[in-house]
């Protein structure tokens, strides 16, 4: 049996679009489900779009999410090179072969003429179809032009009569009339291939068995099949996937910073959570399980549960999932990834302890700086903050609570967390106060905020006795004015 081989074929555009990463994931899953190979091929034939360092972003992203390729520019294999710009002689050779086989022809037309014809047609409201006169040149005429050094492209030759049919694993059987297919350029005058040609040649030579790509390629797939047929090559299995959208009508856009893997990581999302989330964008598992490790995805994935309709990227759902991943970490792991987000917090505070109160509450790491901004300095706040219906606190109760807490703290020598806890609980009991009536005002005085990670006990422990008392005194003064 042939070994399953898939390829991820990104163009190095300088960032990893979420839709592309999802395609890579599905490519990977299709291959690994069958114990096959996952190949990385860099499609850099559009030199105008080339961005320095873009290939490194592709390597780094695949590495960060654990989609390890078996062959690629950095992992030599039997079918290299894996960068298209290094394969130009191959495309040139095959383009010429295709001409001999009748699947393509030399075209010496001036591009400007073609553009003019297009414009004319659109002015007249007609649909333009390029009827290439070069198709009818004799072999000798072609040779004479080549000998004279006339610039040329190689164009696909398509017999306009008849239909081309193909099967897609997601979209089913598709049939098109050949006269709707344009005779596009396969090899440009500078010797570079177009995507339309390079993808076919490479997928064949690299023994790719399953092609997973965006459904924007569905309409050109018949043209690719005509090339496969002209060469007498086996057609791969096609798996076209629906796009990822921002909402019903808008694509994810680079400009809004919501489209790329790097943007999401910079916002504090974990690579594993992003990968898990995008797996479910466009694919429905058989059960209602939502959290999947990569090995679990390999197990559960099936092509026949891919959706045909676009998926909408739901940042809230990703945020929720990210929170689950953060809570699954050990405290050590969590502390490690929090380091950059806690760098503004003074070293006099125990960062590990801060992480401990953060871990159950953080959904996205970028929220952290704002959550811990009260440690270094107490922010200004209004007395209204002390009034809380649910906690049953009033300004009077708050003032009483702060006075009691201040005296209690002043009398304490042992600043262990459980000691602070027991002392405060006893105090509330003795005073006939609800815990919240003591702890809520205390937390407000310590932080100046309504919502904080951790409660009054943990926060006073982190702040230390002296700092806590100072902040309580500030609260008392403010409430007594
Ligand atoms: N280079 C193409 C892209 O980035 C790849 C399409 C394909 O997978 O064939 O869209």
Boltz pocket constraint, residues with backbone or C-beta under 6 A from the ligand:
constraints:
  - pocket:
      binder: B
      contacts: [[A, 7], [A, 8], [A, 9], [A, 10], [A, 11], [A, 43], [A, 199], [A, 212], [A, 213], [A, 214]]
      max_distance: 6.0
